[in-house]
Structure formats: structure tokens, C-alpha cells
Amino acid sequence: MTQKKRKPHQSDSPVKTDAVTAPAAPQKWGYEEMLTELEAIVSDAEQRLEHEEL
């Protein structure tokens, strides 16, 4: 006896969602935000270098 594989039932109506989320707009960086981010990157790099030297 052979068994047939069944396809899952697909509804004809599209899936409805309550909230539609728009893609996030790119963040606009000002001078202070860029400087703060750069300082954090440099600090992380310095910590990694110190770890590698040990």
C-alpha cells in the first residue's frame, strides 16, 4: 500500500496583520553623535589591544 503526500491547505485570502511596520529610516547623525560613536569605537579597539597584549 502506498501513501500519498498531502499538500498543506492554503487559504485564498491574504494574511492580515494588525500593524504595518514601515522600514526604519536611516538615522541622521549630527556631529556630537558621530563623535560619541567614534570615541566608543576607539575605546573598544584600545581594550581589545590591551587584551591581546596580555
Secondary structure by P-SEA (a helix, b strand, c coil): cbbbbbccccccccccccccccccccccccaaaaaaaaaaaaaaaaaaaaaaac
